[in-house]
Amino acid sequence: MNLIGKTTLLLLLTLTSCNVRRTAIGPLGDTVDAKEFAPLANDTTVEVDLKAITGQPFPAYKILKEEPIIPDSVILSADEETVRSGNYTATLQLKNLPGEGFYKKLDSISKIDSSWRVNEATYTYTRKDKQGLYKILITKGDPHVSVTHLNPDMLSLKKK
């Protein structure tokens, strides 16, 4: 390399390394506001309407807990999945235990509606439609009702 080439290279290296005494470090504060990462309001609960699902009136109840269903075959972080996504299991608590008339009505409905199954003191309602799969489990004398819902895309994963 000749003298002009060496001088030019030295000049370019000097200019790029000095950078007019400005540091190349970016701002030390957050570049995105924390409010952008705040959880969505009401994304951890979903209304469960047993009458709308089954078509049958139920005694008053409250939701004890709801948890998202996260299958192994779906690549999502567990903290990204909520019950609002539609794949959930919920435990409901009846405010009062239903009377014998409620169970007799379910017994008679199960004879004409194939969605209902009765096995001694256990009543199971299963319905699959374009919105997914609902499964409701009621045990005679137990104030807790279990509700599971899977979206249609999850049903196709279960078939594979």
N, C-alpha and C positions, 0 to 999 in steps of 0.2 A: 504494500500500500504506500502511496506517495505521501508527501507532506500535506498536500491540499486535502486528500481523503482523510488523513488522520485528524487534521484540524477540524474538518467538517463534522466528523464523528464525535470528537470531543465537545464541540459546540452544541450539537444535538443532545448529547447525554447530559450536559450541564443544564441546558434549558428544561429538559424534561424532569430532571431530578430536583431542581430548585423549585419549580412551580410557583415562582414569585412569592415565596415564603408563606404560602397557604398550605394548611394541612389537608390531607386527603380524607380525614376522618369525618364522617357524617354527624348529624345531630345526635346528641346523647339521649334525648327524650323519646317518647313514643311517637311513632310515625302514623299510627292509627289510634283514634280515640278508643278508650276502654268501653264506651257505650256501644261500639260496633260489635263487641263480643258479649254483650249482656244476653242472658237467656231470653228466649221468646216468652211473652206472657201466656200463661195457660197452655203451654206445650207439654205439660207433664200430666194432664188429666183429660179425660174424655167422658162425655155424658154416656151413661149406659141406661137405655130405656127398654126394660124387659117387655113392656106391653107392645112397643113398636116392633121388637124383634120377634116375639112369639105370637102376638095377636091376642094374648090373654092378660087380663088384669092381675096385678100382683099386689100384695100388701106393701105398705110404705117401706122403703129401704134407704140405706146410705152406703156410699162407697168407702170401704175400709182402706183398700190399697189397689193400685194399678201398676203393673210392670210391663215394660216392652218385651216382646219376644224377639230375640236376636239369634237367628240360626247360624250354625257354623259355616254354612256354605255362602253366606253373604259377607262380602268384605266391607265392613263398616266398623268404625270405632264404636264401642258400646256407648260412649257418651254422646254420640251423634244420633242415636236411635231413641225415640220417645214414643209414648203411647199414642200420640197424635198421628204417628205414621200409619196407624191402623192395625198393627200386629201387637196385640196385648193380651194379657190375662188380668182379670179383675176379681177381687173378692168383695162381695156386697154383704151387708148385714141387714136382715129384716128387722124392723123396729119392734114388731110383735110376731110371735110364732103364728103361722096360719092355722085356722081351725080345720077340722076334719073335712068340711065341705070343700075347701080349696083342693085337697088331695083327691077327693072323690071326683071333682071336676077334671083334674089332670088325668085321672084313670080313665074317665069316659072319653076325653079328647084323644088320648093315646090309641084308642080303638079305631078312630076314624082318621087321625092325622099321623102319617108315618114318620113325621119329624120327632115325635115323642116316643120314648122308650121307657118302660117301667120295669124295674128289677127289684122286687120286694119293696124296700123303703127308699130306693134311689130313682129319681126321675131325671132323664137326660133328654135334652132338646138339641137336635143337630139340624142345621139348615145351611145348605150351600146354594148361593145364588151369584149373580154377576158382581156383587160387592164383596164376595169372599165367603168364608165359612164361620158360622157362629156355633158355639157349643156351650150349653148351659147345663150345670149340674146342681140338682137340688136333692137334699137328703131330708127325709121326713123327720121332724123333731129338731133339726139343726137350723139355727138362725142364719147360717152363712150360705151364700149362693156363689158358685164359681162361674165366671163368664170368660170365654176365650174367643178371640176373633183373629182370623188370618186373612190378609188381603189375597186376591186372586193370584198375584205374582208369587206369593209364598206357596200356594197350593201347587203351582207348576214346579216349584223347586222340590217339593216333597215327593212328587211323582218320579223324579229322576233318580 
